[in-house]
Amino acid sequence: IVAQEITAGALPVPVTLVELRSVGPSLGAESIARSLVAGIIGLVIVALFMLLYYRLSGAIAVVALAIYTLISIAVYKLSGLTPYPIVMTLAGTAGFILSIGMAVDANILIFERMKEELRSGKSLLASTEAGFDRAWTSIRDSNMSTLITCVILYMFGASIIRGFAVTLGIGVLISMFTAVVVSRTLLRWVIRRKWAQNPALYGVKPEETRS
């Protein structure tokens, strides 16, 4: 009876085998490897852009981005010691790569604020502190909205979506730390050096500053 129900309404058309493929686990591993290569290429391009456009502050952002990557990898590795290990699936890799771009966005907001303060005639130290303080609210609000989205995706999404939400959420939290704490600490150290007092090193031409 079950067989009759399955074949009910079937058209009397012969089935011809055209192609037979076997999909093994190596296909998924290859996809993840390609995604990682794409992420590395994107990271290099972003680093070059930051260096060319923001110069010295861009170099600091690149260092902070490298620290961000190391911390993220360490978190993923250490999660294997917990009952809830993080498995880097294809969707999880996408979330990690996306969080890299968001980490750069935070630095861009800070550096643009810093350049505005330099153009207004403030000192390098005052411009740096004002840049971080005024950009913090924008960074906080944008990252909080992303974290809320990650929580919703994890609660109501499928398993593959949960992997994306977890890596993106962890990446956002780490990026907030590296952009606000690491970048700020490095900038405070650099701007006290005599060779780093020229506003041109931060993307601001001398004629743009008010004396």
N, CA, C and O of each residue as an XYZ file, in Angstrom:
844
protein
N       0.840     -1.204      0.000
C       0.000      0.000      0.000
C       0.866      1.241      0.000
O       0.587      2.202     -0.718
N       1.922      1.223      0.809
C       2.820      2.384      0.854
C       3.469      2.611     -0.503
O       3.570      3.750     -0.960
N       3.909      1.538     -1.149
C       4.525      1.668     -2.469
C       3.546      2.222     -3.480
O       3.930      3.000     -4.353
N       2.290      1.835     -3.378
C       1.276      2.348     -4.301
C       1.028      3.833     -4.072
O       0.815      4.585     -5.023
N       1.057      4.258     -2.799
C       0.858      5.676     -2.504
C       2.020      6.512     -3.026
O       1.817      7.621     -3.521
N       3.248      5.978     -2.915
C       4.415      6.718     -3.391
C       4.382      6.890     -4.900
O       4.695      7.962     -5.417
N       4.007      5.849     -5.595
C       4.007      5.883     -7.064
C       2.718      6.430     -7.637
O       2.586      6.528     -8.857
N       1.759      6.791     -6.793
C       0.495      7.313     -7.302
C       0.710      8.624     -8.028
O       1.349      9.530     -7.493
N       0.199      8.740     -9.212
C       0.321      9.949    -10.008
C       1.622     10.077    -10.756
O       1.849     11.084    -11.426
N       2.483      9.082    -10.660
C       3.759      9.144    -11.369
C       3.535      8.966    -12.867
O       2.722      8.144    -13.290
N       4.254      9.734    -13.654
C       4.128      9.648    -15.107
C       4.896      8.437    -15.629
O       5.955      8.098    -15.100
N       4.384      7.800    -16.638
C       5.081      6.630    -17.212
C       6.257      7.030    -18.086
O       6.283      6.757    -19.287
N       7.231      7.683    -17.460
C       8.412      8.165    -18.195
C       9.616      7.370    -17.707
O       9.832      7.267    -16.499
N      10.393      6.815    -18.603
C      11.565      6.042    -18.171
C      12.639      6.935    -17.568
O      12.835      8.067    -18.011
N      13.321      6.433    -16.575
C      14.399      7.158    -15.895
C      15.724      6.695    -16.463
O      16.022      5.501    -16.477
N      16.525      7.656    -16.938
C      17.826      7.344    -17.521
C      18.919      8.013    -16.691
O      18.860      9.216    -16.436
N      19.888      7.257    -16.281
C      21.004      7.798    -15.504
C      21.932      8.570    -16.433
O      22.544      7.995    -17.332
N      22.030      9.874    -16.208
C      22.861     10.737    -17.049
C      24.240     10.932    -16.431
O      25.249     10.845    -17.131
N      24.294     11.196    -15.116
C      25.567     11.467    -14.449
C      25.477     11.014    -13.003
O      24.426     11.135    -12.372
N      26.563     10.497    -12.485
C      26.631     10.042    -11.100
C      27.821     10.712    -10.430
O      28.955     10.581    -10.891
N      27.559     11.436     -9.331
C      28.620     12.131     -8.603
C      28.604     11.700     -7.140
O      27.556     11.419     -6.559
N      29.778     11.660     -6.582
C      29.927     11.330     -5.167
C      30.570     12.529     -4.467
O      31.687     12.922     -4.806
N      29.870     13.107     -3.498
C      30.350     14.274     -2.770
C      30.932     13.811     -1.440
O      30.217     13.265     -0.600
N      32.206     14.025     -1.256
C      32.881     13.598     -0.039
C      33.153     14.766      0.883
O      32.849     15.905      0.531
N      33.722     14.515      2.066
C      34.008     15.588      3.024
C      35.089     16.553      2.551
O      35.210     17.659      3.077
N      35.878     16.136      1.557
C      36.943     17.017      1.079
C      36.386     18.260      0.406
O      37.064     19.286      0.352
N      35.153     18.186     -0.113
C      34.552     19.344     -0.775
C      34.317     20.473      0.224
O      34.583     21.638     -0.071
N      33.815     20.119      1.411
C      33.610     21.140      2.433
C      34.921     21.724      2.916
O      35.023     22.930      3.141
N      35.926     20.875      3.076
C      37.240     21.362      3.509
C      37.840     22.299      2.466
O      38.476     23.297      2.806
N      37.632     21.968      1.197
C      38.150     22.823      0.127
C      37.446     24.175      0.128
O      38.084     25.203     -0.098
N      36.151     24.186      0.378
C      35.397     25.438      0.416
C      35.867     26.329      1.557
O      36.010     27.540      1.390
N      36.109     25.718      2.733
C      36.603     26.490      3.869
C      37.997     27.045      3.587
O      38.299     28.185      3.938
N      38.844     26.234      2.952
C      40.201     26.693      2.619
C      40.149     27.879      1.660
O      40.892     28.847      1.819
N      39.267     27.798      0.665
C      39.125     28.907     -0.278
C      38.609     30.162      0.422
O      39.037     31.272      0.105
N      37.696     29.991      1.364
C      37.179     31.142      2.104
C      38.272     31.796      2.934
O      38.343     33.022      3.018
N      39.126     30.978      3.548
C      40.229     31.533      4.327
C      41.207     32.295      3.445
O      41.703     33.354      3.830
N      41.487     31.749      2.251
C      42.365     32.456      1.307
C      41.747     33.784      0.901
O      42.437     34.801      0.832
N      40.436     33.776      0.630
C      39.752     35.020      0.279
C      39.811     36.013      1.427
O      39.981     37.212      1.205
N      39.668     35.515      2.673
C      39.764     36.399      3.830
C      41.148     37.006      3.981
O      41.272     38.182      4.324
N      42.195     36.219      3.731
C      43.564     36.736      3.823
C      43.811     37.796      2.761
O      44.421     38.828      3.042
N      43.341     37.548      1.539
C      43.497     38.535      0.461
C      42.770     39.831      0.823
O      43.309     40.925      0.656
N      41.538     39.690      1.320
C      40.795     40.878      1.730
C      41.480     41.623      2.850
O      41.483     42.854      2.866
N      42.066     40.890      3.798
C      42.773     41.515      4.913
C      43.981     42.299      4.422
O      44.245     43.397      4.912
N      44.712     41.756      3.466
C      45.876     42.443      2.915
C      45.459     43.719      2.184
O      46.110     44.754      2.323
N      44.381     43.648      1.409
C      43.908     44.823      0.670
C      43.455     45.916      1.636
O      43.763     47.091      1.438
N      42.720     45.525      2.687
C      42.277     46.499      3.685
C      43.483     47.132      4.383
O      43.493     48.339      4.627
N      44.492     46.332      4.703
C      45.688     46.858      5.351
C      46.404     47.873      4.459
O      46.869     48.905      4.943
N      46.491     47.586      3.168
C      47.122     48.525      2.238
C      46.342     49.833      2.153
O      46.931     50.913      2.111
N      45.015     49.729      2.129
C      44.184     50.940      2.093
C      44.412     51.785      3.338
O      44.568     53.003      3.240
N      44.433     51.152      4.508
C      44.632     51.899      5.748
C      45.998     52.568      5.778
O      46.130     53.695      6.254
N      47.010     51.881      5.275
C      48.353     52.460      5.266
C      48.454     53.641      4.318
O      49.088     54.646      4.641
N      47.829     53.529      3.144
C      47.925     54.585      2.143
C      47.091     55.806      2.512
O      47.503     56.936      2.251
N      45.935     55.594      3.111
C      45.016     56.713      3.368
C      45.245     57.344      4.736
O      45.211     58.567      4.869
N      45.479     56.515      5.760
C      45.627     57.049      7.116
C      47.070     57.056      7.604
O      47.361     57.561      8.688
N      47.969     56.499      6.808
C      49.405     56.559      7.061
C      49.792     55.988      8.435
O      49.610     54.795      8.678
N      50.317     56.821      9.321
C      50.809     56.296     10.586
C      49.682     55.709     11.429
O      49.828     54.627     11.997
N      48.567     56.415     11.511
C      47.432     55.876     12.255
C      46.892     54.616     11.579
O      46.393     53.715     12.252
N      46.991     54.552     10.264
C      46.605     53.345      9.556
C      47.503     52.173      9.899
O      47.038     51.039     10.013
N      48.814     52.451     10.067
C      49.745     51.395     10.472
C      49.384     50.867     11.862
O      49.476     49.667     12.122
N      48.978     51.768     12.744
C      48.550     51.345     14.071
C      47.290     50.489     13.981
O      47.144     49.509     14.711
N      46.377     50.865     13.077
C      45.161     50.072     12.878
C      45.492     48.675     12.363
O      44.845     47.699     12.742
N      46.496     48.582     11.503
C      46.906     47.279     10.979
C      47.466     46.408     12.107
O      47.182     45.211     12.169
N      48.261     47.010     12.998
C      48.792     46.267     14.146
C      47.647     45.796     15.044
O      47.633     44.654     15.503
N      46.680     46.700     15.289
C      45.530     46.327     16.111
C      44.715     45.229     15.441
O      44.170     44.355     16.114
N      44.633     45.276     14.111
C      43.897     44.249     13.378
C      44.596     42.899     13.477
O      43.944     41.860     13.582
N      45.932     42.921     13.443
C      46.686     41.674     13.610
C      46.475     41.104     15.010
O      46.329     39.893     15.175
N      46.459     41.976     16.018
C      46.199     41.522     17.387
C      44.784     40.964     17.491
O      44.552     39.966     18.172
N      43.842     41.614     16.811
C      42.464     41.121     16.789
C      42.392     39.699     16.218
O      41.707     38.833     16.763
N      43.098     39.478     15.127
C      43.095     38.154     14.499
C      43.682     37.102     15.430
O      43.146     36.000     15.546
N      44.780     37.440     16.092
C      45.411     36.489     17.014
C      44.510     36.168     18.200
O      44.410     35.012     18.611
N      43.852     37.193     18.751
C      42.951     36.964     19.881
C      41.775     36.087     19.451
O      41.360     35.195     20.190
N      41.241     36.342     18.259
C      40.106     35.561     17.764
C      40.488     34.097     17.605
O      39.753     33.205     18.027
N      41.648     33.855     16.990
C      42.100     32.476     16.805
C      42.319     31.801     18.157
O      41.997     30.625     18.327
N      42.871     32.549     19.122
C      43.093     31.992     20.457
C      41.766     31.623     21.126
O      41.668     30.591     21.790
N      40.754     32.464     20.949
C      39.441     32.169     21.528
C      38.851     30.909     20.909
O      38.295     30.067     21.615
N      38.973     30.779     19.583
C      38.449     29.587     18.916
C      39.175     28.320     19.396
O      38.554     27.278     19.605
N      40.495     28.431     19.565
C      41.264     27.271     20.023
C      40.913     26.910     21.464
O      40.729     25.736     21.782
N      40.820     27.913     22.333
C      40.531     27.658     23.742
C      39.109     27.148     23.946
O      38.821     26.481     24.939
N      38.217     27.465     22.999
C      36.844     26.973     23.132
C      36.786     25.449     23.038
O      35.827     24.829     23.498
N      37.830     24.841     22.434
C      37.876     23.382     22.368
C      38.044     22.727     23.723
O      37.785     21.533     23.872
N      38.481     23.504     24.726
C      38.626     22.973     26.082
C      37.334     23.072     26.876
O      37.260     22.571     27.998
N      36.323     23.704     26.315
C      35.043     23.893     26.993
C      34.014     22.904     26.451
O      34.253     22.266     25.425
N      32.878     22.769     27.126
C      31.823     21.880     26.598
C      31.175     22.407     25.320
O      30.411     21.688     24.676
N      31.470     23.654     24.946
C      30.859     24.251     23.761
C      31.945     24.726     22.795
O      32.161     25.931     22.672
N      32.621     23.828     22.120
C      33.690     24.222     21.195
C      33.127     24.930     19.960
O      32.008     24.658     19.525
N      33.924     25.837     19.412
C      33.538     26.562     18.203
C      34.138     25.838     17.004
O      35.357     25.725     16.880
N      33.277     25.354     16.135
C      33.716     24.656     14.929
C      33.657     25.633     13.763
O      32.609     26.221     13.497
N      34.772     25.810     13.068
C      34.841     26.753     11.952
C      34.224     26.134     10.699
O      34.915     25.516      9.890
N      32.919     26.312     10.557
C      32.241     25.886      9.341
C      32.375     26.979      8.287
O      32.998     28.014      8.524
N      31.785     26.736      7.126
C      31.840     27.740      6.064
C      31.117     29.014      6.490
O      31.601     30.118      6.237
N      29.953     28.864      7.140
C      29.218     30.034      7.621
C      29.979     30.735      8.749
O      29.976     31.963      8.835
N      30.631     29.950      9.614
C      31.417     30.543     10.680
C      32.601     31.338     10.159
O      32.940     32.390     10.701
N      33.221     30.838      9.116
C      34.324     31.569      8.486
C      33.833     32.887      7.902
O      34.526     33.901      7.985
N      32.647     32.876      7.316
C      32.071     34.109      6.772
C      31.827     35.129      7.876
O      32.082     36.319      7.689
N      31.333     34.669      9.033
C      31.127     35.581     10.156
C      32.425     36.172     10.663
O      32.473     37.347     11.027
N      33.484     35.367     10.692
C      34.792     35.859     11.136
C      35.343     36.912     10.177
O      35.859     37.942     10.613
N      35.235     36.655      8.872
C      35.738     37.604      7.878
C      34.947     38.912      7.932
O      35.518     39.995      7.805
N      33.634     38.803      8.120
C      32.806     40.006      8.219
C      33.181     40.834      9.432
O      33.187     42.063      9.364
N      33.496     40.181     10.544
C      33.871     40.911     11.754
C      35.192     41.653     11.582
O      35.419     42.668     12.241
N      36.073     41.158     10.698
C      37.315     41.874     10.405
C      37.016     43.237      9.795
O      37.600     44.249     10.184
N      36.089     43.247      8.827
C      35.697     44.526      8.221
C      35.080     45.473      9.226
O      35.297     46.682      9.148
N      34.311     44.947     10.172
C      33.697     45.795     11.183
C      34.743     46.356     12.133
O      34.589     47.469     12.635
N      35.802     45.600     12.385
C      36.887     46.111     13.223
C      37.575     47.305     12.557
O      37.956     48.265     13.228
N      37.728     47.237     11.246
C      38.334     48.352     10.515
C      37.408     49.559     10.519
O      37.877     50.694     10.598
N      36.102     49.332     10.436
C      35.142     50.439     10.461
C      35.284     51.268     11.725
O      35.216     52.496     11.675
N      35.479     50.607     12.854
C      35.633     51.334     14.112
C      36.872     52.221     14.086
O      36.825     53.363     14.543
N      37.968     51.710     13.561
C      39.186     52.519     13.457
C      38.990     53.698     12.513
O      39.499     54.788     12.772
N      38.265     53.493     11.431
C      38.018     54.583     10.485
C      37.228     55.702     11.154
O      37.548     56.875     10.966
N      36.208     55.362     11.925
C      35.441     56.378     12.641
C      36.334     57.178     13.583
O      36.224     58.401     13.665
N      37.210     56.487     14.285
C      38.099     57.163     15.230
C      39.070     58.089     14.502
O      39.258     59.236     14.907
N      39.679     57.597     13.439
C      40.691     58.386     12.740
C      40.083     59.585     12.016
O      40.715     60.637     11.932
N      38.873     59.443     11.496
C      38.223     60.584     10.844
C      37.897     61.668     11.865
O      38.062     62.855     11.585
N      37.438     61.269     13.037
C      37.198     62.238     14.111
C      38.497     62.919     14.525
O      38.533     64.122     14.786
N      39.545     62.134     14.577
C      40.851     62.665     14.950
C      41.336     63.689     13.928
O      41.892     64.722     14.300
N      41.129     63.409     12.654
C      41.540     64.348     11.604
C      40.732     65.642     11.678
O      41.270     66.724     11.446
N      39.452     65.534     11.999
C      38.643     66.744     12.141
C      39.155     67.622     13.277
O      39.200     68.846     13.156
N      39.537     66.994     14.366
C      40.059     67.765     15.504
C      41.398     68.411     15.164
O      41.666     69.538     15.579
N      42.236     67.704     14.412
C      43.513     68.291     14.000
C      43.291     69.494     13.093
O      43.984     70.503     13.220
N      42.328     69.395     12.178
C      42.039     70.510     11.274
C      41.488     71.726     12.019
O      41.642     72.859     11.565
N      40.850     71.486     13.158
C      40.292     72.602     13.933
C      41.357     73.341     14.723
O      41.073     74.380     15.320
N      42.585     72.819     14.736
C      43.681     73.506     15.401
C      44.085     72.922     16.737
O      44.955     73.481     17.405
N      43.487     71.819     17.150
C      43.848     71.206     18.424
C      45.190     70.494     18.320
O      45.661     70.172     17.229
N      45.787     70.260     19.466
C      47.059     69.547     19.495
C      46.838     68.083     19.139
O      45.709     67.593     19.113
N      47.938     67.404     18.866
C      47.851     65.999     18.473
C      47.287     65.147     19.605
O      46.467     64.260     19.369
N      47.723     65.414     20.830
C      47.234     64.649     21.970
C      45.753     64.899     22.204
O      44.988     63.958     22.413
N      45.344     66.169     22.170
C      43.938     66.497     22.384
C      43.063     65.938     21.265
O      41.942     65.494     21.515
N      43.573     65.958     20.031
C      42.820     65.431     18.898
C      42.625     63.930     19.018
O      41.566     63.402     18.678
N      43.652     63.248     19.503
C      43.556     61.800     19.672
C      42.510     61.427     20.709
O      41.678     60.551     20.473
N      42.552     62.094     21.860
C      41.587     61.793     22.915
C      40.169     62.146     22.482
O      39.229     61.395     22.743
N      40.017     63.295     21.816
C      38.687     63.698     21.353
C      38.171     62.754     20.278
O      36.976     62.460     20.228
N      39.063     62.279     19.419
C      38.655     61.358     18.368
C      38.084     60.075     18.931
O      37.051     59.596     18.462
N      38.739     59.516     19.928
C      38.248     58.286     20.550
C      36.971     58.525     21.333
O      36.044     57.718     21.277
N      36.918     59.644     22.072
C      35.747     59.909     22.907
C      34.498     60.152     22.055
O      33.421     59.652     22.382
N      34.630     60.902     20.987
C      33.460     61.246     20.176
C      33.026     60.106     19.256
O      31.860     60.011     18.874
N      33.966     59.256     18.912
C      33.608     58.127     18.042
C      33.053     56.952     18.833
O      32.441     56.054     18.254
N      33.256     56.944     20.139
C      32.862     55.791     20.941
C      31.362     55.513     20.886
O      30.955     54.356     20.780
N      30.533     56.558     20.957
C      29.087     56.342     20.958
C      28.619     55.699     19.662
O      27.761     54.816     19.676
N      29.186     56.143     18.535
C      28.811     55.544     17.245
C      29.253     54.088     17.174
O      28.504     53.229     16.707
N      30.476     53.808     17.638
C      30.987     52.432     17.639
C      30.142     51.556     18.546
O      29.793     50.434     18.181
N      29.811     52.062     19.721
C      29.020     51.286     20.684
C      27.635     50.955     20.133
O      27.190     49.810     20.210
N      26.964     51.946     19.585
C      25.597     51.727     19.113
C      25.556     50.775     17.917
O      24.698     49.894     17.853
N      26.483     50.949     16.968
C      26.478     50.083     15.791
C      26.809     48.641     16.156
O      26.203     47.710     15.627
N      27.769     48.455     17.058
C      28.136     47.101     17.466
C      27.057     46.451     18.326
O      26.857     45.239     18.246
N      26.363     47.232     19.140
C      25.280     46.680     19.946
C      24.142     46.181     19.060
O      23.560     45.128     19.322
N      23.828     46.938     18.012
C      22.774     46.490     17.095
C      23.189     45.199     16.392
O      22.355     44.327     16.150
N      24.473     45.077     16.066
C      24.955     43.840     15.445
C      24.882     42.673     16.427
O      24.501     41.567     16.044
N      25.242     42.910     17.682
C      25.170     41.846     18.690
C      23.736     41.393     18.927
O      23.483     40.204     19.120
N      22.804     42.327     18.913
C      21.392     41.955     19.069
C      20.951     41.074     17.906
O      20.222     40.102     18.098
N      21.399     41.419     16.696
C      21.078     40.595     15.527
C      21.681     39.202     15.656
O      21.049     38.215     15.280
N      22.900     39.117     16.186
C      23.543     37.813     16.383
C      22.758     36.957     17.375
O      22.607     35.753     17.173
N      22.265     37.569     18.432
C      21.481     36.824     19.420
C      20.199     36.288     18.792
O      19.817     35.143     19.034
N      19.537     37.113     17.986
C      18.298     36.681     17.333
C      18.580     35.541     16.356
O      17.827     34.569     16.303
N      19.664     35.657     15.583
C      20.016     34.593     14.647
C      20.330     33.293     15.372
O      19.965     32.213     14.907
N      21.006     33.395     16.510
C      21.360     32.184     17.254
C      20.125     31.531     17.865
O      20.035     30.304     17.913
N      19.184     32.328     18.327
C      18.012     31.783     18.992
C      17.016     31.153     18.018
O      16.389     30.141     18.331
N      16.876     31.751     16.848
C      15.820     31.307     15.933
C      16.344     30.737     14.619
O      15.552     30.274     13.798
N      17.652     30.759     14.402
C      18.201     30.277     13.152
C      18.520     28.798     13.181
O      18.518     28.164     14.236
N      18.796     28.259     12.003
C      19.213     26.866     11.896
C      20.646     26.717     12.408
O      21.287     27.705     12.767
N      21.141     25.488     12.439
C      22.466     25.228     13.002
C      23.564     25.944     12.240
O      24.506     26.455     12.845
N      23.454     25.989     10.904
C      24.485     26.658     10.106
C      24.460     28.162     10.338
O      25.504     28.814     10.292
N      23.267     28.724     10.589
C      23.152     30.151     10.878
C      23.706     30.456     12.263
O      24.258     31.532     12.491
N      23.563     29.520     13.180
C      24.093     29.725     14.526
C      25.613     29.851     14.510
O      26.177     30.659     15.248
N      26.278     29.057     13.672
C      27.727     29.176     13.553
C      28.147     30.556     13.076
O      29.131     31.114     13.561
N      27.404     31.102     12.130
C      27.673     32.459     11.637
C      27.470     33.477     12.751
O      28.285     34.381     12.931
N      26.370     33.324     13.505
C      26.065     34.277     14.573
C      27.114     34.244     15.672
O      27.480     35.291     16.207
N      27.603     33.056     16.018
C      28.584     32.930     17.101
C      29.903     33.602     16.728
O      30.429     34.406     17.497
N      30.438     33.276     15.553
C      31.726     33.863     15.158
C      31.614     35.361     14.937
O      32.538     36.105     15.267
N      30.489     35.817     14.381
C      30.312     37.256     14.179
C      30.203     37.976     15.514
O      30.802     39.036     15.695
N      29.443     37.412     16.454
C      29.297     38.042     17.765
C      30.611     38.115     18.518
O      30.938     39.151     19.096
N      31.373     37.019     18.520
C      32.685     37.024     19.175
C      33.613     38.031     18.500
O      34.339     38.764     19.171
N      33.582     38.061     17.179
C      34.429     39.003     16.450
C      34.093     40.447     16.761
O      34.993     41.280     16.872
N      32.814     40.759     16.905
C      32.401     42.134     17.222
C      32.907     42.535     18.604
O      33.409     43.645     18.787
N      32.775     41.642     19.567
C      33.248     41.955     20.920
C      34.761     42.180     20.949
O      35.245     43.119     21.581
N      35.496     41.315     20.264
C      36.951     41.468     20.234
C      37.349     42.725     19.463
O      38.300     43.410     19.841
N      36.627     43.028     18.386
C      36.959     44.214     17.587
C      36.745     45.493     18.382
O      37.500     46.453     18.224
N      35.724     45.519     19.238
C      35.514     46.689     20.094
C      36.693     46.875     21.036
O      37.126     48.001     21.282
N      37.207     45.779     21.558
C      38.354     45.859     22.462
C      39.603     46.349     21.732
O      40.292     47.245     22.219
N      39.896     45.774     20.580
C      41.121     46.147     19.870
C      41.041     47.569     19.307
O      42.038     48.290     19.303
N      39.856     47.975     18.831
C      39.733     49.312     18.251
C      39.817     50.403     19.305
O      40.446     51.437     19.083
N      39.187     50.179     20.450
C      39.117     51.229     21.466
C      40.288     51.159     22.447
O      40.802     52.200     22.856
N      40.716     49.970     22.830
C      41.766     49.830     23.844
C      43.146     49.712     23.201
O      44.050     50.482     23.527
N      43.311     48.752     22.289
C      44.632     48.520     21.703
C      45.065     49.704     20.844
O      46.171     50.220     21.003
N      44.190     50.134     19.931
C      44.546     51.266     19.060
C      44.818     52.523     19.874
O      45.747     53.270     19.568
N      44.024     52.762     20.899
C      44.203     53.958     21.724
C      45.529     53.909     22.466
O      46.244     54.909     22.531
N      45.859     52.758     23.022
C      47.127     52.618     23.749
C      48.322     52.832     22.828
O      49.281     53.511     23.194
N      48.261     52.253     21.635
C      49.353     52.413     20.675
C      49.484     53.866     20.216
O      50.593     54.387     20.103
N      48.348     54.517     19.953
C      48.400     55.915     19.511
C      48.954     56.818     20.609
O      49.749     57.715     20.330
N      48.544     56.590     21.844
C      49.060     57.399     22.952
C      50.572     57.264     23.066
O      51.263     58.230     23.389
N      51.078     56.085     22.806
C      52.525     55.887     22.878
C      53.229     56.544     21.700
O      54.291     57.142     21.870
N      52.650     56.440     20.506
C      53.306     56.942     19.298
C      53.328     58.464     19.273
O      54.355     59.052     18.933
N      52.222     59.119     19.624
C      52.146     60.573     19.468
C      53.080     61.315     20.418
O      53.299     62.516     20.257
N      53.623     60.624     21.389
C      54.583     61.254     22.296
C      56.008     61.199     21.754
O      56.925     61.740     22.373
N      56.200     60.566     20.631
C      57.508     60.518     19.991
C      57.693     61.781     19.137
O      56.741     62.246     18.511
N      58.892     62.328     19.109
C      59.154     63.554     18.359
C      58.940     63.373     16.856
O      58.451     64.280     16.183
N      59.303     62.211     16.334
C      59.177     61.975     14.912
C      57.724     61.807     14.471
O      57.441     61.770     13.274
N      56.802     61.703     15.432
C      55.399     61.463     15.086
C      54.532     62.699     15.296
O      53.311     62.583     15.401
N      55.149     63.890     15.361
C      54.386     65.100     15.643
C      53.823     65.770     14.391
O      53.018     66.695     14.499
N      54.230     65.321     13.220
C      53.776     65.949     11.976
C      52.348     65.495     11.656
O      52.111     64.291     11.556
N      51.381     66.423     11.491
C      49.994     66.031     11.160
C      49.877     65.280      9.838
O      48.928     64.524      9.632
N      50.854     65.491      8.931
C      50.809     64.794      7.647
C      50.923     63.285      7.816
O      50.462     62.524      6.965
N      51.535     62.852      8.914
C      51.652     61.416      9.166
C      50.299     60.782      9.475
O      50.171     59.557      9.474
N      49.290     61.612      9.738
C      47.965     61.111     10.072
C      46.934     61.462      8.996
O      45.727     61.379      9.222
N      47.432     61.852      7.831
C      46.548     62.139      6.708
C      46.018     63.551      6.655
O      45.065     63.830      5.927
N      46.620     64.448      7.416
C      46.181     65.848      7.441
C      47.316     66.726      6.932
O      48.413     66.706      7.489
N      47.062     67.488      5.886
C      48.085     68.370      5.338
C      48.311     69.557      6.267
O      47.373     70.015      6.919
N      49.540     70.061      6.336
C      49.817     71.195      7.241
C      48.952     72.424      6.954
O      48.565     73.129      7.886
N      48.643     72.693      5.692
C      47.837     73.868      5.364
C      46.379     73.708      5.775
O      45.632     74.686      5.792
N      45.965     72.485      6.106
C      44.576     72.262      6.527
C      44.359     72.556      7.993
O      43.220     72.698      8.438
N      45.441     72.649      8.751
C      45.307     72.889     10.194
C      45.242     74.375     10.471
O      45.867     75.170      9.769
N      44.490     74.754     11.488
C      44.391     76.146     11.913
C      45.458     76.436     12.948
O      45.616     75.699     13.921
N      46.170     77.492     12.732
C      47.225     77.854     13.696
C      46.631     78.611     14.870
O      47.357     79.001     15.785
